[in-house]
Amino acid sequence: MPTASAMGKTYCPLCGWNRGETDRQTRLFLRLLPVLVVLFDAPLIVWVFIGHAEVPILAALGAIATIPAILVVLVVKGKIWIG
């Protein structure tokens, strides 16, 4: 039977082989994701609300804010293992 893949881990949808490990890794990632977003996006949001909207600094903070998106893609593709 062909296997399915979730976050870089293969599992069998019929018999449940390796399903528990895949579910555990997915839950860990979903708990970690909001922390990453807050950690990397909060400086940009605070900087804008304070009123220091200068283009070079906003560009740098915007680049830092894209790090969680890059991490999400790498984890979902299986290039980075968590847990």
Residue frames relative to the residue before (quaternion, step in Angstrom):
aa qw qx qy qz dx dy dz
M 1.0000 0.0000 0.0000 0.0000 0.00 0.00 0.00
P 0.4664 -0.6745 0.4804 0.3111 3.63 -0.88 0.78
T 0.3776 -0.7261 0.5329 0.2149 3.52 -1.10 0.73
A 0.3785 -0.6782 0.5782 0.2498 3.52 -1.32 0.41
S 0.2623 -0.7588 0.5752 0.1565 3.55 -1.25 0.30
A 0.0250 0.7689 -0.6380 0.0325 3.53 -1.06 0.85
M 0.8499 -0.0721 -0.0059 0.5220 3.53 -0.69 1.15
G 0.7437 -0.4326 0.2196 0.4599 3.57 0.95 0.89
K 0.6595 0.4572 -0.3179 0.5049 3.60 1.23 -0.01
T 0.3179 -0.7407 0.5586 0.1954 3.54 -0.98 0.83
Y 0.0357 0.7752 -0.6299 0.0332 3.54 -1.20 0.64
C 0.4367 -0.6727 0.5273 0.2804 3.55 -1.27 0.38
P 0.3501 -0.7646 0.4969 0.2143 3.62 -0.58 1.07
L 0.6604 0.5139 -0.3174 0.4461 3.61 1.16 -0.42
C 0.8095 0.2762 -0.1464 0.4970 3.59 0.63 -1.07
G 0.4916 -0.6933 0.4127 0.3277 3.59 1.20 -0.30
W 0.3328 0.7503 -0.5078 0.2616 3.60 1.24 0.24
N 0.8601 0.0479 -0.0939 0.4990 3.56 -0.88 1.06
R 0.3953 0.7371 -0.4705 0.2811 3.60 1.23 0.22
G 0.6376 0.5470 -0.3292 0.4313 3.59 0.97 -0.80
E 0.6590 0.5003 -0.3034 0.4726 3.57 0.96 -0.86
T 0.6494 0.5102 -0.3126 0.4692 3.57 0.99 -0.80
D 0.6574 0.5004 -0.3084 0.4716 3.59 0.95 -0.85
R 0.6375 0.5287 -0.3270 0.4551 3.59 0.99 -0.81
Q 0.6759 0.4858 -0.2939 0.4699 3.58 0.91 -0.90
T 0.6406 0.5196 -0.3267 0.4615 3.60 1.00 -0.76
R 0.6545 0.5047 -0.3166 0.4655 3.61 0.94 -0.85
L 0.6364 0.5227 -0.3282 0.4627 3.59 0.96 -0.82
F 0.6654 0.5015 -0.3006 0.4641 3.57 0.92 -0.89
L 0.6734 0.4935 -0.3032 0.4595 3.60 0.94 -0.80
R 0.6349 0.4891 -0.3354 0.4952 3.60 1.17 -0.45
L 0.6807 0.4998 -0.2808 0.4561 3.57 1.07 -0.71
L 0.5835 0.6387 -0.3621 0.3471 3.59 1.06 -0.69
P 0.6793 0.4663 -0.3301 0.4605 3.68 0.75 -0.79
V 0.6116 0.5423 -0.3506 0.4571 3.59 1.07 -0.67
L 0.6512 0.5106 -0.3127 0.4663 3.59 0.97 -0.84
V 0.6602 0.5072 -0.3143 0.4562 3.57 0.90 -0.88
V 0.6701 0.4846 -0.3058 0.4718 3.59 0.87 -0.88
L 0.6638 0.5283 -0.3076 0.4308 3.57 0.91 -0.90
F 0.7742 0.3628 -0.1944 0.4809 3.58 0.88 -0.89
D 0.7244 0.4363 -0.2563 0.4681 3.62 1.08 -0.56
A 0.5432 0.6517 -0.3958 0.3516 3.60 1.13 -0.51
P 0.6508 0.5084 -0.3600 0.4340 3.67 0.81 -0.73
L 0.6423 0.5179 -0.3260 0.4615 3.60 0.99 -0.77
I 0.6705 0.4978 -0.2979 0.4626 3.58 0.88 -0.93
V 0.6652 0.4926 -0.3034 0.4721 3.59 0.90 -0.90
W 0.6505 0.5326 -0.3189 0.4376 3.59 0.92 -0.88
V 0.6602 0.4921 -0.3059 0.4779 3.58 1.02 -0.79
F 0.6973 0.4770 -0.2860 0.4521 3.60 0.87 -0.89
I 0.5991 0.5416 -0.3680 0.4609 3.60 1.12 -0.48
G 0.5086 -0.6718 0.4034 0.3568 3.57 1.13 -0.58
H 0.5339 0.6186 -0.4111 0.4041 3.56 1.24 0.26
A 0.1704 0.8282 -0.5139 0.1446 3.58 0.77 1.01
E 0.1735 0.7611 -0.5961 0.1879 3.55 0.26 1.30
V 0.5866 -0.6584 0.3517 0.3142 3.55 -0.82 1.05
P 0.6890 0.4747 -0.3378 0.4310 3.69 0.69 -0.82
I 0.6746 0.4787 -0.3009 0.4747 3.57 0.95 -0.81
L 0.6336 0.5167 -0.3309 0.4712 3.59 1.01 -0.75
A 0.6347 0.5230 -0.3306 0.4630 3.59 1.03 -0.73
A 0.6625 0.4972 -0.3068 0.4688 3.59 0.95 -0.84
L 0.6834 0.4673 -0.2903 0.4800 3.58 0.90 -0.88
G 0.6173 0.5352 -0.3396 0.4659 3.59 1.12 -0.61
A 0.6334 0.5138 -0.3251 0.4787 3.57 1.05 -0.73
I 0.6476 0.4986 -0.3174 0.4808 3.58 1.01 -0.77
A 0.6470 0.5384 -0.3192 0.4354 3.60 1.04 -0.73
T 0.6333 0.5338 -0.3460 0.4408 3.63 1.17 -0.33
I 0.4521 0.7113 -0.4410 0.3084 3.60 1.23 -0.22
P 0.6570 0.4928 -0.3535 0.4477 3.70 0.82 -0.73
A 0.6314 0.5279 -0.3442 0.4519 3.61 1.00 -0.69
I 0.6474 0.5041 -0.3148 0.4771 3.56 1.00 -0.80
L 0.6486 0.5153 -0.3144 0.4636 3.59 0.97 -0.82
V 0.6202 0.5389 -0.3421 0.4559 3.59 1.01 -0.78
V 0.6680 0.4946 -0.3074 0.4634 3.58 0.85 -0.91
L 0.6725 0.4989 -0.3046 0.4539 3.60 0.89 -0.87
V 0.6688 0.4839 -0.3086 0.4726 3.60 0.95 -0.77
V 0.6702 0.4951 -0.3096 0.4581 3.60 0.88 -0.87
K 0.6817 0.4684 -0.2878 0.4828 3.61 1.02 -0.71
G 0.5057 -0.6779 0.4069 0.3452 3.59 1.26 -0.21
K 0.4413 0.7028 -0.4554 0.3224 3.60 1.20 0.29
I 0.7483 0.2146 -0.1363 0.6127 3.58 1.22 -0.55
W 0.2343 -0.7666 0.5847 0.1249 3.57 -0.88 0.96
I 0.1147 -0.7704 0.6226 0.0760 3.56 -0.97 0.84
G 0.7774 0.3563 -0.2477 0.4554 3.54 -1.17 0.52
